[in-house]
């Protein structure tokens, strides 16, 4: 059938390639797409910039919508950024960021943001980046200073009258020998 052993090897290799392609496209087998890519730095107005090299993300299995598909596809996105790598972060802004994201901080000041809102890995990555942007913009806002106020004269009188009534009620409950 085959004139040379090389022809037999060549046909065997071609069959192996065809079988591999058929396996990749078999029903129930997921076609592997390239992961989404973060393009350009993340900028949170005014003045904060997170370089692309400081953002690390990975896809993990999600517990969200998708039925049995969630057991096969890693669509949940876990985005990590080191706070020290954020450009334009002042001491006050960094302190506010740490206070806002205290449950999302791990290890040595690394911020972890997850998203499993959709069944698509790319959209979850966009959602995680949007969450990071909102968090950075909230950290940049200066809190309004508290102005100390004094209670009004009427509120003080009402509070003291309520205390007197409560004291009279408790005094009326006491047991006495006279009665």
HELIX and SHEET records of a PDB file:
HELIX    1   1 UNK A    5  UNK A   24  1                                  20    
HELIX    2   2 UNK A   52  UNK A   54  5                                   3    
HELIX    3   3 UNK A   67  UNK A   71  5                                   5    
HELIX    4   4 UNK A   83  UNK A   85  5                                   3    
HELIX    5   5 UNK A   91  UNK A  100  1                                  10    
HELIX    6   6 UNK A  102  UNK A  104  5                                   3    
HELIX    7   7 UNK A  121  UNK A  140  1                                  20    
HELIX    8   8 UNK A  153  UNK A  172  1                                  20    
SHEET    1   A 3 UNK A  42  UNK A  44  0                                        
SHEET    2   A 3 UNK A  48  UNK A  50 -1                                        
SHEET    3   A 3 UNK A  86  UNK A  87 -1                                        
SHEET    1   B 4 UNK A  55  UNK A  60  0                                        
SHEET    2   B 4 UNK A  76  UNK A  82 -1                                        
SHEET    3   B 4 UNK A 110  UNK A 115 -1                                        
SHEET    4   B 4 UNK A 105  UNK A 106 -1                                        
END                                                                             
